[in-house]
Amino acid sequence: MLSTLAREVEDDMRETDFLGRWGGGEFIMLATSSDREAGLGLAEGLSHRIAAMEVPSSPCLGTASIGVAACRPADTCKSLIVL
């Protein structure tokens, strides 16, 4: 299911976006040149795409919990991902 999810998400990404596996079933995406509103739109689109995703080897439905962080001038990469 995770590899199918990664392929689905990568299909919607722009060349300037980056996707990585954070751990377990968690992924992190860096959507460069995006403001907060664009990030929220991306998150909503990804959530709908994941909910509609079909995985042939699994009868389960996929869901996602997505958070959005917008970079401020004082932020660092680390401060954006602190839980």
PDB file of N, CA, C and O in Angstrom:
ATOM      1  N   MET A   1       0.820  -1.186   0.000  1.00  0.00           N
ATOM      2  CA  MET A   1       0.000   0.000   0.000  1.00  0.00           C
ATOM      3  C   MET A   1       0.868   1.255   0.000  1.00  0.00           C
ATOM      4  O   MET A   1       0.529   2.240  -0.656  1.00  0.00           O
ATOM      5  N   LEU A   2       1.989   1.231   0.730  1.00  0.00           N
ATOM      6  CA  LEU A   2       2.853   2.411   0.798  1.00  0.00           C
ATOM      7  C   LEU A   2       3.481   2.746  -0.553  1.00  0.00           C
ATOM      8  O   LEU A   2       3.595   3.919  -0.910  1.00  0.00           O
ATOM      9  N   SER A   3       3.886   1.728  -1.300  1.00  0.00           N
ATOM     10  CA  SER A   3       4.485   2.000  -2.610  1.00  0.00           C
ATOM     11  C   SER A   3       3.429   2.540  -3.573  1.00  0.00           C
ATOM     12  O   SER A   3       3.735   3.405  -4.393  1.00  0.00           O
ATOM     13  N   THR A   4       2.207   2.051  -3.490  1.00  0.00           N
ATOM     14  CA  THR A   4       1.128   2.583  -4.326  1.00  0.00           C
ATOM     15  C   THR A   4       0.849   4.032  -3.949  1.00  0.00           C
ATOM     16  O   THR A   4       0.655   4.880  -4.820  1.00  0.00           O
ATOM     17  N   LEU A   5       0.830   4.309  -2.665  1.00  0.00           N
ATOM     18  CA  LEU A   5       0.621   5.670  -2.183  1.00  0.00           C
ATOM     19  C   LEU A   5       1.705   6.606  -2.713  1.00  0.00           C
ATOM     20  O   LEU A   5       1.404   7.695  -3.201  1.00  0.00           O
ATOM     21  N   ALA A   6       2.945   6.187  -2.620  1.00  0.00           N
ATOM     22  CA  ALA A   6       4.055   7.020  -3.095  1.00  0.00           C
ATOM     23  C   ALA A   6       3.917   7.314  -4.592  1.00  0.00           C
ATOM     24  O   ALA A   6       4.146   8.443  -5.026  1.00  0.00           O
ATOM     25  N   ARG A   7       3.550   6.320  -5.367  1.00  0.00           N
ATOM     26  CA  ARG A   7       3.369   6.533  -6.814  1.00  0.00           C
ATOM     27  C   ARG A   7       2.228   7.505  -7.091  1.00  0.00           C
ATOM     28  O   ARG A   7       2.345   8.375  -7.954  1.00  0.00           O
ATOM     29  N   GLU A   8       1.132   7.357  -6.365  1.00  0.00           N
ATOM     30  CA  GLU A   8      -0.020   8.243  -6.549  1.00  0.00           C
ATOM     31  C   GLU A   8       0.356   9.693  -6.225  1.00  0.00           C
ATOM     32  O   GLU A   8       0.020  10.613  -6.971  1.00  0.00           O
ATOM     33  N   VAL A   9       1.051   9.882  -5.114  1.00  0.00           N
ATOM     34  CA  VAL A   9       1.446  11.231  -4.700  1.00  0.00           C
ATOM     35  C   VAL A   9       2.442  11.814  -5.694  1.00  0.00           C
ATOM     36  O   VAL A   9       2.328  12.980  -6.075  1.00  0.00           O
ATOM     37  N   GLU A  10       3.403  11.026  -6.111  1.00  0.00           N
ATOM     38  CA  GLU A  10       4.406  11.518  -7.060  1.00  0.00           C
ATOM     39  C   GLU A  10       3.773  11.958  -8.379  1.00  0.00           C
ATOM     40  O   GLU A  10       4.283  12.867  -9.035  1.00  0.00           O
ATOM     41  N   ASP A  11       2.670  11.326  -8.773  1.00  0.00           N
ATOM     42  CA  ASP A  11       1.977  11.711 -10.005  1.00  0.00           C
ATOM     43  C   ASP A  11       1.444  13.141  -9.946  1.00  0.00           C
ATOM     44  O   ASP A  11       1.330  13.805 -10.976  1.00  0.00           O
ATOM     45  N   ASP A  12       1.115  13.617  -8.735  1.00  0.00           N
ATOM     46  CA  ASP A  12       0.564  14.969  -8.568  1.00  0.00           C
ATOM     47  C   ASP A  12       1.619  16.016  -8.232  1.00  0.00           C
ATOM     48  O   ASP A  12       1.304  17.203  -8.135  1.00  0.00           O
ATOM     49  N   MET A  13       2.854  15.594  -8.056  1.00  0.00           N
ATOM     50  CA  MET A  13       3.902  16.532  -7.648  1.00  0.00           C
ATOM     51  C   MET A  13       4.446  17.332  -8.831  1.00  0.00           C
ATOM     52  O   MET A  13       4.428  16.877  -9.974  1.00  0.00           O
ATOM     53  N   ARG A  14       4.923  18.522  -8.527  1.00  0.00           N
ATOM     54  CA  ARG A  14       5.611  19.338  -9.521  1.00  0.00           C
ATOM     55  C   ARG A  14       7.093  18.976  -9.485  1.00  0.00           C
ATOM     56  O   ARG A  14       7.549  18.327  -8.543  1.00  0.00           O
ATOM     57  N   GLU A  15       7.832  19.381 -10.482  1.00  0.00           N
ATOM     58  CA  GLU A  15       9.272  19.081 -10.525  1.00  0.00           C
ATOM     59  C   GLU A  15      10.023  19.716  -9.359  1.00  0.00           C
ATOM     60  O   GLU A  15      11.101  19.246  -8.995  1.00  0.00           O
ATOM     61  N   THR A  16       9.475  20.766  -8.772  1.00  0.00           N
ATOM     62  CA  THR A  16      10.143  21.464  -7.669  1.00  0.00           C
ATOM     63  C   THR A  16       9.770  20.908  -6.298  1.00  0.00           C
ATOM     64  O   THR A  16      10.300  21.366  -5.286  1.00  0.00           O
ATOM     65  N   ASP A  17       8.865  19.926  -6.248  1.00  0.00           N
ATOM     66  CA  ASP A  17       8.452  19.317  -4.980  1.00  0.00           C
ATOM     67  C   ASP A  17       9.317  18.092  -4.680  1.00  0.00           C
ATOM     68  O   ASP A  17       9.864  17.454  -5.579  1.00  0.00           O
ATOM     69  N   PHE A  18       9.419  17.788  -3.395  1.00  0.00           N
ATOM     70  CA  PHE A  18      10.212  16.635  -2.955  1.00  0.00           C
ATOM     71  C   PHE A  18       9.383  15.790  -1.999  1.00  0.00           C
ATOM     72  O   PHE A  18       8.695  16.320  -1.126  1.00  0.00           O
ATOM     73  N   LEU A  19       9.451  14.476  -2.166  1.00  0.00           N
ATOM     74  CA  LEU A  19       8.725  13.538  -1.314  1.00  0.00           C
ATOM     75  C   LEU A  19       9.715  12.574  -0.698  1.00  0.00           C
ATOM     76  O   LEU A  19      10.611  12.074  -1.378  1.00  0.00           O
ATOM     77  N   GLY A  20       9.552  12.310   0.601  1.00  0.00           N
ATOM     78  CA  GLY A  20      10.410  11.339   1.269  1.00  0.00           C
ATOM     79  C   GLY A  20       9.619  10.571   2.310  1.00  0.00           C
ATOM     80  O   GLY A  20       8.605  11.050   2.818  1.00  0.00           O
ATOM     81  N   ARG A  21      10.089   9.388   2.618  1.00  0.00           N
ATOM     82  CA  ARG A  21       9.452   8.589   3.665  1.00  0.00           C
ATOM     83  C   ARG A  21      10.057   9.014   4.986  1.00  0.00           C
ATOM     84  O   ARG A  21      11.273   8.967   5.169  1.00  0.00           O
ATOM     85  N   TRP A  22       9.208   9.425   5.895  1.00  0.00           N
ATOM     86  CA  TRP A  22       9.651   9.932   7.185  1.00  0.00           C
ATOM     87  C   TRP A  22       9.874   8.783   8.162  1.00  0.00           C
ATOM     88  O   TRP A  22      10.788   8.830   8.986  1.00  0.00           O
ATOM     89  N   GLY A  23       9.039   7.759   8.070  1.00  0.00           N
ATOM     90  CA  GLY A  23       9.171   6.594   8.943  1.00  0.00           C
ATOM     91  C   GLY A  23       7.848   5.864   9.018  1.00  0.00           C
ATOM     92  O   GLY A  23       6.787   6.487   8.985  1.00  0.00           O
ATOM     93  N   GLY A  24       7.903   4.560   9.118  1.00  0.00           N
ATOM     94  CA  GLY A  24       6.667   3.781   9.168  1.00  0.00           C
ATOM     95  C   GLY A  24       5.796   4.100   7.979  1.00  0.00           C
ATOM     96  O   GLY A  24       6.226   3.950   6.835  1.00  0.00           O
ATOM     97  N   GLY A  25       4.582   4.538   8.229  1.00  0.00           N
ATOM     98  CA  GLY A  25       3.658   4.920   7.177  1.00  0.00           C
ATOM     99  C   GLY A  25       3.592   6.421   6.982  1.00  0.00           C
ATOM    100  O   GLY A  25       2.621   6.942   6.434  1.00  0.00           O
ATOM    101  N   GLU A  26       4.632   7.119   7.433  1.00  0.00           N
ATOM    102  CA  GLU A  26       4.635   8.578   7.337  1.00  0.00           C
ATOM    103  C   GLU A  26       5.512   9.061   6.197  1.00  0.00           C
ATOM    104  O   GLU A  26       6.605   8.545   5.964  1.00  0.00           O
ATOM    105  N   PHE A  27       5.006  10.063   5.493  1.00  0.00           N
ATOM    106  CA  PHE A  27       5.751  10.690   4.416  1.00  0.00           C
ATOM    107  C   PHE A  27       5.847  12.185   4.703  1.00  0.00           C
ATOM    108  O   PHE A  27       5.038  12.739   5.447  1.00  0.00           O
ATOM    109  N   ILE A  28       6.831  12.819   4.112  1.00  0.00           N
ATOM    110  CA  ILE A  28       6.967  14.263   4.218  1.00  0.00           C
ATOM    111  C   ILE A  28       7.176  14.814   2.815  1.00  0.00           C
ATOM    112  O   ILE A  28       7.923  14.251   2.014  1.00  0.00           O
ATOM    113  N   MET A  29       6.502  15.925   2.533  1.00  0.00           N
ATOM    114  CA  MET A  29       6.635  16.547   1.216  1.00  0.00           C
ATOM    115  C   MET A  29       7.058  17.998   1.401  1.00  0.00           C
ATOM    116  O   MET A  29       6.508  18.725   2.229  1.00  0.00           O
ATOM    117  N   LEU A  30       8.026  18.391   0.627  1.00  0.00           N
ATOM    118  CA  LEU A  30       8.442  19.788   0.577  1.00  0.00           C
ATOM    119  C   LEU A  30       7.900  20.357  -0.725  1.00  0.00           C
ATOM    120  O   LEU A  30       8.334  19.976  -1.812  1.00  0.00           O
ATOM    121  N   ALA A  31       6.952  21.268  -0.604  1.00  0.00           N
ATOM    122  CA  ALA A  31       6.338  21.893  -1.781  1.00  0.00           C
ATOM    123  C   ALA A  31       6.923  23.296  -1.896  1.00  0.00           C
ATOM    124  O   ALA A  31       6.403  24.250  -1.317  1.00  0.00           O
ATOM    125  N   THR A  32       7.998  23.405  -2.641  1.00  0.00           N
ATOM    126  CA  THR A  32       8.686  24.688  -2.771  1.00  0.00           C
ATOM    127  C   THR A  32       7.839  25.672  -3.570  1.00  0.00           C
ATOM    128  O   THR A  32       6.960  25.284  -4.339  1.00  0.00           O
ATOM    129  N   SER A  33       8.122  26.931  -3.372  1.00  0.00           N
ATOM    130  CA  SER A  33       7.421  28.015  -4.073  1.00  0.00           C
ATOM    131  C   SER A  33       5.907  27.940  -3.866  1.00  0.00           C
ATOM    132  O   SER A  33       5.133  28.235  -4.777  1.00  0.00           O
ATOM    133  N   SER A  34       5.497  27.547  -2.673  1.00  0.00           N
ATOM    134  CA  SER A  34       4.072  27.465  -2.335  1.00  0.00           C
ATOM    135  C   SER A  34       3.830  28.249  -1.061  1.00  0.00           C
ATOM    136  O   SER A  34       4.644  28.217  -0.139  1.00  0.00           O
ATOM    137  N   ASP A  35       2.712  28.950  -1.013  1.00  0.00           N
ATOM    138  CA  ASP A  35       2.334  29.612   0.225  1.00  0.00           C
ATOM    139  C   ASP A  35       1.397  28.694   1.013  1.00  0.00           C
ATOM    140  O   ASP A  35       1.134  27.562   0.606  1.00  0.00           O
ATOM    141  N   ARG A  36       0.902  29.194   2.137  1.00  0.00           N
ATOM    142  CA  ARG A  36       0.047  28.382   3.009  1.00  0.00           C
ATOM    143  C   ARG A  36      -1.209  27.909   2.270  1.00  0.00           C
ATOM    144  O   ARG A  36      -1.597  26.745   2.378  1.00  0.00           O
ATOM    145  N   GLU A  37      -1.835  28.809   1.526  1.00  0.00           N
ATOM    146  CA  GLU A  37      -3.062  28.450   0.814  1.00  0.00           C
ATOM    147  C   GLU A  37      -2.801  27.362  -0.224  1.00  0.00           C
ATOM    148  O   GLU A  37      -3.601  26.437  -0.366  1.00  0.00           O
ATOM    149  N   ALA A  38      -1.695  27.466  -0.945  1.00  0.00           N
ATOM    150  CA  ALA A  38      -1.352  26.436  -1.936  1.00  0.00           C
ATOM    151  C   ALA A  38      -1.083  25.109  -1.235  1.00  0.00           C
ATOM    152  O   ALA A  38      -1.462  24.051  -1.738  1.00  0.00           O
ATOM    153  N   GLY A  39      -0.428  25.162  -0.072  1.00  0.00           N
ATOM    154  CA  GLY A  39      -0.167  23.946   0.700  1.00  0.00           C
ATOM    155  C   GLY A  39      -1.446  23.285   1.176  1.00  0.00           C
ATOM    156  O   GLY A  39      -1.568  22.060   1.146  1.00  0.00           O
ATOM    157  N   LEU A  40      -2.396  24.091   1.613  1.00  0.00           N
ATOM    158  CA  LEU A  40      -3.686  23.540   2.039  1.00  0.00           C
ATOM    159  C   LEU A  40      -4.423  22.909   0.865  1.00  0.00           C
ATOM    160  O   LEU A  40      -5.045  21.857   1.015  1.00  0.00           O
ATOM    161  N   GLY A  41      -4.358  23.543  -0.299  1.00  0.00           N
ATOM    162  CA  GLY A  41      -4.987  22.971  -1.492  1.00  0.00           C
ATOM    163  C   GLY A  41      -4.336  21.662  -1.895  1.00  0.00           C
ATOM    164  O   GLY A  41      -5.019  20.708  -2.267  1.00  0.00           O
ATOM    165  N   LEU A  42      -3.009  21.621  -1.820  1.00  0.00           N
ATOM    166  CA  LEU A  42      -2.278  20.394  -2.129  1.00  0.00           C
ATOM    167  C   LEU A  42      -2.671  19.283  -1.159  1.00  0.00           C
ATOM    168  O   LEU A  42      -2.908  18.147  -1.570  1.00  0.00           O
ATOM    169  N   ALA A  43      -2.739  19.616   0.129  1.00  0.00           N
ATOM    170  CA  ALA A  43      -3.108  18.625   1.143  1.00  0.00           C
ATOM    171  C   ALA A  43      -4.515  18.085   0.907  1.00  0.00           C
ATOM    172  O   ALA A  43      -4.746  16.882   1.028  1.00  0.00           O
ATOM    173  N   GLU A  44      -5.447  18.961   0.575  1.00  0.00           N
ATOM    174  CA  GLU A  44      -6.820  18.519   0.328  1.00  0.00           C
ATOM    175  C   GLU A  44      -6.889  17.616  -0.903  1.00  0.00           C
ATOM    176  O   GLU A  44      -7.574  16.593  -0.892  1.00  0.00           O
ATOM    177  N   GLY A  45      -6.178  17.999  -1.963  1.00  0.00           N
ATOM    178  CA  GLY A  45      -6.153  17.168  -3.162  1.00  0.00           C
ATOM    179  C   GLY A  45      -5.545  15.802  -2.908  1.00  0.00           C
ATOM    180  O   GLY A  45      -6.051  14.790  -3.393  1.00  0.00           O
ATOM    181  N   LEU A  46      -4.455  15.773  -2.142  1.00  0.00           N
ATOM    182  CA  LEU A  46      -3.810  14.498  -1.812  1.00  0.00           C
ATOM    183  C   LEU A  46      -4.731  13.625  -0.974  1.00  0.00           C
ATOM    184  O   LEU A  46      -4.810  12.415  -1.186  1.00  0.00           O
ATOM    185  N   SER A  47      -5.419  14.230  -0.034  1.00  0.00           N
ATOM    186  CA  SER A  47      -6.338  13.478   0.820  1.00  0.00           C
ATOM    187  C   SER A  47      -7.437  12.816  -0.013  1.00  0.00           C
ATOM    188  O   SER A  47      -7.760  11.649   0.205  1.00  0.00           O
ATOM    189  N   HIS A  48      -8.007  13.551  -0.957  1.00  0.00           N
ATOM    190  CA  HIS A  48      -9.047  12.980  -1.830  1.00  0.00           C
ATOM    191  C   HIS A  48      -8.480  11.876  -2.715  1.00  0.00           C
ATOM    192  O   HIS A  48      -9.114  10.840  -2.916  1.00  0.00           O
ATOM    193  N   ARG A  49      -7.287  12.107  -3.237  1.00  0.00           N
ATOM    194  CA  ARG A  49      -6.671  11.103  -4.119  1.00  0.00           C
ATOM    195  C   ARG A  49      -6.385   9.810  -3.351  1.00  0.00           C
ATOM    196  O   ARG A  49      -6.607   8.715  -3.869  1.00  0.00           O
ATOM    197  N   ILE A  50      -5.899   9.938  -2.132  1.00  0.00           N
ATOM    198  CA  ILE A  50      -5.595   8.762  -1.311  1.00  0.00           C
ATOM    199  C   ILE A  50      -6.887   8.007  -0.964  1.00  0.00           C
ATOM    200  O   ILE A  50      -6.914   6.777  -0.989  1.00  0.00           O
ATOM    201  N   ALA A  51      -7.951   8.745  -0.644  1.00  0.00           N
ATOM    202  CA  ALA A  51      -9.224   8.095  -0.308  1.00  0.00           C
ATOM    203  C   ALA A  51      -9.790   7.321  -1.500  1.00  0.00           C
ATOM    204  O   ALA A  51     -10.471   6.312  -1.318  1.00  0.00           O
ATOM    205  N   ALA A  52      -9.510   7.790  -2.713  1.00  0.00           N
ATOM    206  CA  ALA A  52     -10.029   7.127  -3.918  1.00  0.00           C
ATOM    207  C   ALA A  52      -9.088   6.056  -4.449  1.00  0.00           C
ATOM    208  O   ALA A  52      -9.421   5.353  -5.403  1.00  0.00           O
ATOM    209  N   MET A  53      -7.929   5.928  -3.846  1.00  0.00           N
ATOM    210  CA  MET A  53      -6.896   5.013  -4.327  1.00  0.00           C
ATOM    211  C   MET A  53      -7.345   3.551  -4.173  1.00  0.00           C
ATOM    212  O   MET A  53      -7.929   3.170  -3.159  1.00  0.00           O
ATOM    213  N   GLU A  54      -7.058   2.752  -5.194  1.00  0.00           N
ATOM    214  CA  GLU A  54      -7.341   1.320  -5.148  1.00  0.00           C
ATOM    215  C   GLU A  54      -6.021   0.560  -5.163  1.00  0.00           C
ATOM    216  O   GLU A  54      -5.159   0.798  -6.008  1.00  0.00           O
ATOM    217  N   VAL A  55      -5.883  -0.349  -4.222  1.00  0.00           N
ATOM    218  CA  VAL A  55      -4.687  -1.176  -4.135  1.00  0.00           C
ATOM    219  C   VAL A  55      -5.123  -2.612  -4.400  1.00  0.00           C
ATOM    220  O   VAL A  55      -5.808  -3.212  -3.572  1.00  0.00           O
ATOM    221  N   PRO A  56      -4.728  -3.176  -5.559  1.00  0.00           N
ATOM    222  CA  PRO A  56      -5.184  -4.517  -5.930  1.00  0.00           C
ATOM    223  C   PRO A  56      -4.924  -5.588  -4.877  1.00  0.00           C
ATOM    224  O   PRO A  56      -5.734  -6.501  -4.715  1.00  0.00           O
ATOM    225  N   SER A  57      -3.814  -5.491  -4.166  1.00  0.00           N
ATOM    226  CA  SER A  57      -3.453  -6.538  -3.207  1.00  0.00           C
ATOM    227  C   SER A  57      -4.054  -6.315  -1.828  1.00  0.00           C
ATOM    228  O   SER A  57      -3.796  -7.099  -0.915  1.00  0.00           O
ATOM    229  N   SER A  58      -4.858  -5.252  -1.652  1.00  0.00           N
ATOM    230  CA  SER A  58      -5.406  -4.949  -0.337  1.00  0.00           C
ATOM    231  C   SER A  58      -6.872  -4.551  -0.439  1.00  0.00           C
ATOM    232  O   SER A  58      -7.233  -3.712  -1.264  1.00  0.00           O
ATOM    233  N   PRO A  59      -7.721  -5.151   0.399  1.00  0.00           N
ATOM    234  CA  PRO A  59      -9.129  -4.769   0.397  1.00  0.00           C
ATOM    235  C   PRO A  59      -9.385  -3.505   1.225  1.00  0.00           C
ATOM    236  O   PRO A  59     -10.515  -3.022   1.290  1.00  0.00           O
ATOM    237  N   CYS A  60      -8.341  -2.974   1.854  1.00  0.00           N
ATOM    238  CA  CYS A  60      -8.486  -1.821   2.741  1.00  0.00           C
ATOM    239  C   CYS A  60      -8.567  -0.512   1.967  1.00  0.00           C
ATOM    240  O   CYS A  60      -8.029  -0.385   0.867  1.00  0.00           O
ATOM    241  N   LEU A  61      -9.246   0.450   2.562  1.00  0.00           N
ATOM    242  CA  LEU A  61      -9.302   1.797   2.006  1.00  0.00           C
ATOM    243  C   LEU A  61      -8.214   2.640   2.653  1.00  0.00           C
ATOM    244  O   LEU A  61      -7.903   2.461   3.830  1.00  0.00           O
ATOM    245  N   GLY A  62      -7.642   3.548   1.895  1.00  0.00           N
ATOM    246  CA  GLY A  62      -6.605   4.405   2.441  1.00  0.00           C
ATOM    247  C   GLY A  62      -7.172   5.712   2.949  1.00  0.00           C
ATOM    248  O   GLY A  62      -8.112   6.259   2.372  1.00  0.00           O
ATOM    249  N   THR A  63      -6.607   6.204   4.014  1.00  0.00           N
ATOM    250  CA  THR A  63      -6.937   7.531   4.530  1.00  0.00           C
ATOM    251  C   THR A  63      -5.631   8.222   4.863  1.00  0.00           C
ATOM    252  O   THR A  63      -4.581   7.585   4.944  1.00  0.00           O
ATOM    253  N   ALA A  64      -5.703   9.522   5.054  1.00  0.00           N
ATOM    254  CA  ALA A  64      -4.491  10.268   5.370  1.00  0.00           C
ATOM    255  C   ALA A  64      -4.792  11.361   6.379  1.00  0.00           C
ATOM    256  O   ALA A  64      -5.867  11.961   6.374  1.00  0.00           O
ATOM    257  N   SER A  65      -3.841  11.599   7.226  1.00  0.00           N
ATOM    258  CA  SER A  65      -3.865  12.731   8.132  1.00  0.00           C
ATOM    259  C   SER A  65      -2.725  13.630   7.670  1.00  0.00           C
ATOM    260  O   SER A  65      -1.565  13.220   7.713  1.00  0.00           O
ATOM    261  N   ILE A  66      -3.029  14.841   7.232  1.00  0.00           N
ATOM    262  CA  ILE A  66      -2.029  15.700   6.606  1.00  0.00           C
ATOM    263  C   ILE A  66      -1.937  17.015   7.354  1.00  0.00           C
ATOM    264  O   ILE A  66      -2.951  17.653   7.637  1.00  0.00           O
ATOM    265  N   GLY A  67      -0.716  17.417   7.673  1.00  0.00           N
ATOM    266  CA  GLY A  67      -0.468  18.713   8.273  1.00  0.00           C
ATOM    267  C   GLY A  67       0.268  19.599   7.285  1.00  0.00           C
ATOM    268  O   GLY A  67       0.998  19.111   6.422  1.00  0.00           O
ATOM    269  N   VAL A  68       0.071  20.904   7.418  1.00  0.00           N
ATOM    270  CA  VAL A  68       0.722  21.860   6.529  1.00  0.00           C
ATOM    271  C   VAL A  68       1.479  22.868   7.384  1.00  0.00           C
ATOM    272  O   VAL A  68       0.938  23.412   8.347  1.00  0.00           O
ATOM    273  N   ALA A  69       2.723  23.107   7.027  1.00  0.00           N
ATOM    274  CA  ALA A  69       3.530  24.126   7.699  1.00  0.00           C
ATOM    275  C   ALA A  69       4.056  25.088   6.643  1.00  0.00           C
ATOM    276  O   ALA A  69       4.555  24.667   5.600  1.00  0.00           O
ATOM    277  N   ALA A  70       3.942  26.368   6.921  1.00  0.00           N
ATOM    278  CA  ALA A  70       4.449  27.393   6.004  1.00  0.00           C
ATOM    279  C   ALA A  70       5.718  27.988   6.594  1.00  0.00           C
ATOM    280  O   ALA A  70       5.792  28.270   7.790  1.00  0.00           O
ATOM    281  N   CYS A  71       6.690  28.170   5.758  1.00  0.00           N
ATOM    282  CA  CYS A  71       7.991  28.679   6.187  1.00  0.00           C
ATOM    283  C   CYS A  71       7.927  30.187   6.416  1.00  0.00           C
ATOM    284  O   CYS A  71       7.446  30.941   5.570  1.00  0.00           O
ATOM    285  N   ARG A  72       8.423  30.610   7.582  1.00  0.00           N
ATOM    286  CA  ARG A  72       8.568  32.031   7.898  1.00  0.00           C
ATOM    287  C   ARG A  72      10.047  32.381   7.816  1.00  0.00           C
ATOM    288  O   ARG A  72      10.888  31.482   7.842  1.00  0.00           O
ATOM    289  N   PRO A  73      10.383  33.646   7.719  1.00  0.00           N
ATOM    290  CA  PRO A  73      11.795  34.029   7.553  1.00  0.00           C
ATOM    291  C   PRO A  73      12.746  33.430   8.596  1.00  0.00           C
ATOM    292  O   PRO A  73      13.886  33.105   8.265  1.00  0.00           O
ATOM    293  N   ALA A  74      12.303  33.279   9.836  1.00  0.00           N
ATOM    294  CA  ALA A  74      13.174  32.759  10.892  1.00  0.00           C
ATOM    295  C   ALA A  74      13.216  31.239  10.961  1.00  0.00           C
ATOM    296  O   ALA A  74      13.995  30.683  11.735  1.00  0.00           O
ATOM    297  N   ASP A  75      12.401  30.560  10.174  1.00  0.00           N
ATOM    298  CA  ASP A  75      12.335  29.098  10.223  1.00  0.00           C
ATOM    299  C   ASP A  75      13.561  28.447   9.599  1.00  0.00           C
ATOM    300  O   ASP A  75      14.222  28.999   8.720  1.00  0.00           O
ATOM    301  N   THR A  76      13.827  27.256  10.095  1.00  0.00           N
ATOM    302  CA  THR A  76      14.833  26.383   9.523  1.00  0.00           C
ATOM    303  C   THR A  76      14.123  25.105   9.093  1.00  0.00           C
ATOM    304  O   THR A  76      12.957  24.908   9.436  1.00  0.00           O
ATOM    305  N   CYS A  77      14.786  24.251   8.366  1.00  0.00           N
ATOM    306  CA  CYS A  77      14.187  22.957   7.989  1.00  0.00           C
ATOM    307  C   CYS A  77      13.745  22.225   9.243  1.00  0.00           C
ATOM    308  O   CYS A  77      12.659  21.645   9.269  1.00  0.00           O
ATOM    309  N   LYS A  78      14.565  22.243  10.277  1.00  0.00           N
ATOM    310  CA  LYS A  78      14.251  21.524  11.511  1.00  0.00           C
ATOM    311  C   LYS A  78      13.022  22.117  12.199  1.00  0.00           C
ATOM    312  O   LYS A  78      12.173  21.374  12.690  1.00  0.00           O
ATOM    313  N   SER A  79      12.918  23.436  12.239  1.00  0.00           N
ATOM    314  CA  SER A  79      11.772  24.050  12.950  1.00  0.00           C
ATOM    315  C   SER A  79      10.459  23.762  12.239  1.00  0.00           C
ATOM    316  O   SER A  79       9.410  23.764  12.885  1.00  0.00           O
ATOM    317  N   LEU A  80      10.477  23.518  10.950  1.00  0.00           N
ATOM    318  CA  LEU A  80       9.251  23.213  10.227  1.00  0.00           C
ATOM    319  C   LEU A  80       8.695  21.824  10.538  1.00  0.00           C
ATOM    320  O   LEU A  80       7.493  21.594  10.403  1.00  0.00           O
ATOM    321  N   ILE A  81       9.555  20.906  10.950  1.00  0.00           N
ATOM    322  CA  ILE A  81       9.098  19.528  11.147  1.00  0.00           C
ATOM    323  C   ILE A  81       9.072  19.096  12.603  1.00  0.00           C
ATOM    324  O   ILE A  81       8.805  17.930  12.892  1.00  0.00           O
ATOM    325  N   VAL A  82       9.345  20.014  13.529  1.00  0.00           N
ATOM    326  CA  VAL A  82       9.287  19.687  14.951  1.00  0.00           C
ATOM    327  C   VAL A  82       7.853  19.321  15.298  1.00  0.00           C
ATOM    328  O   VAL A  82       6.911  20.038  14.959  1.00  0.00           O
ATOM    329  N   LEU A  83       7.707  18.203  15.972  1.00  0.00           N
ATOM    330  CA  LEU A  83       6.356  17.729  16.350  1.00  0.00           C
ATOM    331  C   LEU A  83       5.821  18.489  17.528  1.00  0.00           C
ATOM    332  O   LEU A  83       4.706  18.225  17.978  1.00  0.00           O
TER     333      LEU A  83
END
